[in-house]
Amino acid sequence: KLVDLKDTIKSFKAIMNGEADDLPEGAFYMVGDLDSARAKGEKILAELEGK
């Protein structure tokens, strides 16, 4: 997914500041911005809780 440079820098800073430490590593695979990673991470965590 193509992400605007401004959004990339914003997401990078948030990740480096620890704002995404609660997300599983798999949430970052093949997604665009941090919001997409958060959505994917919530889905992964929900699936793990359901098992």
Biopython code that builds the backbone (N, CA, C, O; Angstrom):
import numpy as np
from Bio.PDB.StructureBuilder import StructureBuilder

atoms = [
    (1, "LYS", "N", (0.854, -1.173, 0.000)),
    (1, "LYS", "CA", (0.000, 0.000, 0.000)),
    (1, "LYS", "C", (0.896, 1.231, 0.000)),
    (1, "LYS", "O", (1.865, 1.306, 0.757)),
    (2, "LEU", "N", (0.575, 2.170, -0.832)),
    (2, "LEU", "CA", (1.336, 3.409, -0.932)),
    (2, "LEU", "C", (0.907, 4.370, 0.180)),
    (2, "LEU", "O", (-0.279, 4.649, 0.356)),
    (3, "VAL", "N", (1.892, 4.866, 0.919)),
    (3, "VAL", "CA", (1.626, 5.783, 2.030)),
    (3, "VAL", "C", (2.381, 7.081, 1.777)),
    (3, "VAL", "O", (3.551, 7.063, 1.397)),
    (4, "ASP", "N", (1.712, 8.192, 1.989)),
    (4, "ASP", "CA", (2.308, 9.511, 1.823)),
    (4, "ASP", "C", (3.505, 9.662, 2.771)),
    (4, "ASP", "O", (3.488, 9.135, 3.884)),
    (5, "LEU", "N", (4.529, 10.371, 2.334)),
    (5, "LEU", "CA", (5.745, 10.543, 3.131)),
    (5, "LEU", "C", (5.439, 11.156, 4.496)),
    (5, "LEU", "O", (6.002, 10.731, 5.505)),
    (6, "LYS", "N", (4.566, 12.137, 4.535)),
    (6, "LYS", "CA", (4.200, 12.785, 5.800)),
    (6, "LYS", "C", (3.612, 11.768, 6.780)),
    (6, "LYS", "O", (3.944, 11.781, 7.965)),
    (7, "ASP", "N", (2.735, 10.886, 6.280)),
    (7, "ASP", "CA", (2.128, 9.863, 7.129)),
    (7, "ASP", "C", (3.150, 8.813, 7.554)),
    (7, "ASP", "O", (3.088, 8.293, 8.668)),
    (8, "THR", "N", (4.084, 8.505, 6.667)),
    (8, "THR", "CA", (5.140, 7.550, 6.996)),
    (8, "THR", "C", (5.992, 8.066, 8.150)),
    (8, "THR", "O", (6.291, 7.326, 9.088)),
    (9, "ILE", "N", (6.377, 9.317, 8.078)),
    (9, "ILE", "CA", (7.201, 9.916, 9.133)),
    (9, "ILE", "C", (6.419, 9.986, 10.445)),
    (9, "ILE", "O", (6.968, 9.713, 11.512)),
    (10, "LYS", "N", (5.150, 10.349, 10.365)),
    (10, "LYS", "CA", (4.303, 10.418, 11.562)),
    (10, "LYS", "C", (4.193, 9.040, 12.220)),
    (10, "LYS", "O", (4.321, 8.919, 13.438)),
    (11, "SER", "N", (3.955, 8.005, 11.413)),
    (11, "SER", "CA", (3.841, 6.651, 11.945)),
    (11, "SER", "C", (5.169, 6.170, 12.515)),
    (11, "SER", "O", (5.198, 5.532, 13.568)),
    (12, "PHE", "N", (6.262, 6.469, 11.833)),
    (12, "PHE", "CA", (7.589, 6.077, 12.306)),
    (12, "PHE", "C", (7.881, 6.690, 13.671)),
    (12, "PHE", "O", (8.357, 6.004, 14.576)),
    (13, "LYS", "N", (7.597, 7.974, 13.819)),
    (13, "LYS", "CA", (7.839, 8.646, 15.101)),
    (13, "LYS", "C", (6.990, 8.022, 16.208)),
    (13, "LYS", "O", (7.466, 7.834, 17.328)),
    (14, "ALA", "N", (5.749, 7.706, 15.897)),
    (14, "ALA", "CA", (4.867, 7.092, 16.889)),
    (14, "ALA", "C", (5.399, 5.724, 17.315)),
    (14, "ALA", "O", (5.387, 5.390, 18.500)),
    (15, "ILE", "N", (5.862, 4.942, 16.352)),
    (15, "ILE", "CA", (6.416, 3.622, 16.663)),
    (15, "ILE", "C", (7.666, 3.765, 17.519)),
    (15, "ILE", "O", (7.837, 3.036, 18.497)),
    (16, "MET", "N", (8.536, 4.695, 17.159)),
    (16, "MET", "CA", (9.778, 4.893, 17.909)),
    (16, "MET", "C", (9.517, 5.431, 19.320)),
    (16, "MET", "O", (10.326, 5.213, 20.222)),
    (17, "ASN", "N", (8.414, 6.118, 19.514)),
    (17, "ASN", "CA", (8.050, 6.634, 20.835)),
    (17, "ASN", "C", (7.319, 5.597, 21.680)),
    (17, "ASN", "O", (6.900, 5.887, 22.801)),
    (18, "GLY", "N", (7.169, 4.389, 21.142)),
    (18, "GLY", "CA", (6.553, 3.309, 21.901)),
    (18, "GLY", "C", (5.046, 3.267, 21.849)),
    (18, "GLY", "O", (4.420, 2.532, 22.613)),
    (19, "GLU", "N", (4.451, 4.046, 20.959)),
    (19, "GLU", "CA", (2.993, 4.107, 20.890)),
    (19, "GLU", "C", (2.370, 2.866, 20.253)),
    (19, "GLU", "O", (1.147, 2.727, 20.234)),
    (20, "ALA", "N", (3.192, 1.975, 19.737)),
    (20, "ALA", "CA", (2.673, 0.763, 19.110)),
    (20, "ALA", "C", (3.218, -0.490, 19.779)),
    (20, "ALA", "O", (3.140, -1.581, 19.215)),
    (21, "ASP", "N", (3.768, -0.340, 20.971)),
    (21, "ASP", "CA", (4.361, -1.479, 21.671)),
    (21, "ASP", "C", (3.338, -2.539, 22.048)),
    (21, "ASP", "O", (3.703, -3.687, 22.300)),
    (22, "ASP", "N", (2.075, -2.176, 22.089)),
    (22, "ASP", "CA", (1.029, -3.127, 22.449)),
    (22, "ASP", "C", (0.598, -4.003, 21.277)),
    (22, "ASP", "O", (-0.176, -4.943, 21.457)),
    (23, "LEU", "N", (1.090, -3.703, 20.086)),
    (23, "LEU", "CA", (0.684, -4.455, 18.897)),
    (23, "LEU", "C", (1.606, -5.643, 18.662)),
    (23, "LEU", "O", (2.812, -5.550, 18.892)),
    (24, "PRO", "N", (1.038, -6.769, 18.201)),
    (24, "PRO", "CA", (1.891, -7.906, 17.859)),
    (24, "PRO", "C", (2.699, -7.599, 16.597)),
    (24, "PRO", "O", (2.289, -6.791, 15.764)),
    (25, "GLU", "N", (3.831, -8.246, 16.472)),
    (25, "GLU", "CA", (4.729, -7.993, 15.342)),
    (25, "GLU", "C", (4.032, -8.203, 14.002)),
    (25, "GLU", "O", (4.271, -7.454, 13.055)),
    (26, "GLY", "N", (3.182, -9.205, 13.918)),
    (26, "GLY", "CA", (2.488, -9.520, 12.680)),
    (26, "GLY", "C", (1.562, -8.415, 12.196)),
    (26, "GLY", "O", (1.178, -8.395, 11.027)),
    (27, "ALA", "N", (1.205, -7.506, 13.076)),
    (27, "ALA", "CA", (0.306, -6.413, 12.703)),
    (27, "ALA", "C", (0.954, -5.454, 11.713)),
    (27, "ALA", "O", (0.258, -4.736, 10.995)),
    (28, "PHE", "N", (2.267, -5.440, 11.674)),
    (28, "PHE", "CA", (2.980, -4.503, 10.808)),
    (28, "PHE", "C", (3.289, -5.074, 9.427)),
    (28, "PHE", "O", (3.767, -4.353, 8.551)),
    (29, "TYR", "N", (3.020, -6.357, 9.229)),
    (29, "TYR", "CA", (3.370, -7.010, 7.972)),
    (29, "TYR", "C", (2.359, -6.666, 6.882)),
    (29, "TYR", "O", (1.163, -6.921, 7.021)),
    (30, "MET", "N", (2.863, -6.084, 5.800)),
    (30, "MET", "CA", (2.075, -5.794, 4.596)),
    (30, "MET", "C", (0.900, -4.844, 4.854)),
    (30, "MET", "O", (-0.191, -5.041, 4.318)),
    (31, "VAL", "N", (1.128, -3.821, 5.672)),
    (31, "VAL", "CA", (0.112, -2.789, 5.888)),
    (31, "VAL", "C", (0.706, -1.442, 5.525)),
    (31, "VAL", "O", (1.908, -1.328, 5.282)),
    (32, "GLY", "N", (-0.121, -0.444, 5.489)),
    (32, "GLY", "CA", (0.343, 0.890, 5.126)),
    (32, "GLY", "C", (0.753, 1.708, 6.328)),
    (32, "GLY", "O", (1.917, 1.693, 6.731)),
    (33, "ASP", "N", (-0.190, 2.416, 6.898)),
    (33, "ASP", "CA", (0.136, 3.316, 8.001)),
    (33, "ASP", "C", (-0.124, 2.656, 9.355)),
    (33, "ASP", "O", (-0.549, 1.503, 9.430)),
    (34, "LEU", "N", (0.136, 3.399, 10.403)),
    (34, "LEU", "CA", (-0.016, 2.875, 11.760)),
    (34, "LEU", "C", (-1.473, 2.555, 12.072)),
    (34, "LEU", "O", (-1.749, 1.611, 12.812)),
    (35, "ASP", "N", (-2.398, 3.312, 11.527)),
    (35, "ASP", "CA", (-3.818, 3.017, 11.754)),
    (35, "ASP", "C", (-4.187, 1.651, 11.191)),
    (35, "ASP", "O", (-4.958, 0.913, 11.804)),
    (36, "SER", "N", (-3.640, 1.313, 10.030)),
    (36, "SER", "CA", (-3.882, -0.005, 9.441)),
    (36, "SER", "C", (-3.267, -1.099, 10.299)),
    (36, "SER", "O", (-3.857, -2.165, 10.471)),
    (37, "ALA", "N", (-2.084, -0.837, 10.835)),
    (37, "ALA", "CA", (-1.421, -1.807, 11.709)),
    (37, "ALA", "C", (-2.228, -2.010, 12.986)),
    (37, "ALA", "O", (-2.344, -3.132, 13.480)),
    (38, "ARG", "N", (-2.786, -0.928, 13.518)),
    (38, "ARG", "CA", (-3.619, -1.046, 14.725)),
    (38, "ARG", "C", (-4.849, -1.913, 14.454)),
    (38, "ARG", "O", (-5.200, -2.774, 15.260)),
    (39, "ALA", "N", (-5.494, -1.679, 13.324)),
    (39, "ALA", "CA", (-6.682, -2.461, 12.973)),
    (39, "ALA", "C", (-6.327, -3.932, 12.812)),
    (39, "ALA", "O", (-7.044, -4.806, 13.300)),
    (40, "LYS", "N", (-5.226, -4.204, 12.131)),
    (40, "LYS", "CA", (-4.796, -5.585, 11.933)),
    (40, "LYS", "C", (-4.390, -6.213, 13.267)),
    (40, "LYS", "O", (-4.688, -7.380, 13.523)),
    (41, "GLY", "N", (-3.715, -5.443, 14.109)),
    (41, "GLY", "CA", (-3.300, -5.943, 15.416)),
    (41, "GLY", "C", (-4.487, -6.299, 16.290)),
    (41, "GLY", "O", (-4.468, -7.324, 16.971)),
    (42, "GLU", "N", (-5.514, -5.472, 16.280)),
    (42, "GLU", "CA", (-6.718, -5.760, 17.056)),
    (42, "GLU", "C", (-7.389, -7.032, 16.558)),
    (42, "GLU", "O", (-7.903, -7.824, 17.348)),
    (43, "LYS", "N", (-7.380, -7.223, 15.251)),
    (43, "LYS", "CA", (-7.967, -8.435, 14.673)),
    (43, "LYS", "C", (-7.173, -9.668, 15.098)),
    (43, "LYS", "O", (-7.757, -10.689, 15.462)),
    (44, "ILE", "N", (-5.852, -9.577, 15.051)),
    (44, "ILE", "CA", (-4.996, -10.696, 15.458)),
    (44, "ILE", "C", (-5.226, -11.028, 16.929)),
    (44, "ILE", "O", (-5.379, -12.197, 17.284)),
    (45, "LEU", "N", (-5.251, -10.013, 17.780)),
    (45, "LEU", "CA", (-5.446, -10.242, 19.212)),
    (45, "LEU", "C", (-6.822, -10.835, 19.498)),
    (45, "LEU", "O", (-6.953, -11.693, 20.371)),
    (46, "ALA", "N", (-7.843, -10.393, 18.778)),
    (46, "ALA", "CA", (-9.189, -10.935, 18.962)),
    (46, "ALA", "C", (-9.236, -12.407, 18.569)),
    (46, "ALA", "O", (-9.893, -13.210, 19.230)),
    (47, "GLU", "N", (-8.536, -12.758, 17.490)),
    (47, "GLU", "CA", (-8.493, -14.157, 17.061)),
    (47, "GLU", "C", (-7.772, -15.017, 18.093)),
    (47, "GLU", "O", (-8.182, -16.149, 18.348)),
    (48, "LEU", "N", (-6.713, -14.496, 18.683)),
    (48, "LEU", "CA", (-5.973, -15.248, 19.695)),
    (48, "LEU", "C", (-6.795, -15.436, 20.967)),
    (48, "LEU", "O", (-6.717, -16.487, 21.603)),
    (49, "GLU", "N", (-7.569, -14.444, 21.336)),
    (49, "GLU", "CA", (-8.412, -14.550, 22.525)),
    (49, "GLU", "C", (-9.554, -15.534, 22.311)),
    (49, "GLU", "O", (-10.023, -16.163, 23.260)),
    (50, "GLY", "N", (-10.001, -15.665, 21.069)),
    (50, "GLY", "CA", (-11.102, -16.556, 20.750)),
    (50, "GLY", "C", (-10.715, -18.022, 20.724)),
    (50, "GLY", "O", (-11.589, -18.888, 20.721)),
    (51, "LYS", "N", (-9.442, -18.314, 20.707)),
    (51, "LYS", "CA", (-8.995, -19.718, 20.646)),
    (51, "LYS", "C", (-8.904, -20.329, 22.002)),
    (51, "LYS", "O", (-8.545, -21.499, 22.129)),
]
sb = StructureBuilder()
sb.init_structure("model")
sb.init_model(0)
sb.init_chain("A")
sb.init_seg("    ")
for serial, (resi, resn, name, xyz) in enumerate(atoms, 1):
    if name == "N":
        sb.init_residue(resn, " ", resi, " ")
    sb.init_atom(name, np.array(xyz, "f"), 0.0, 1.0, " ", f" {name:<3s}", serial, name[0])
structure = sb.get_structure()
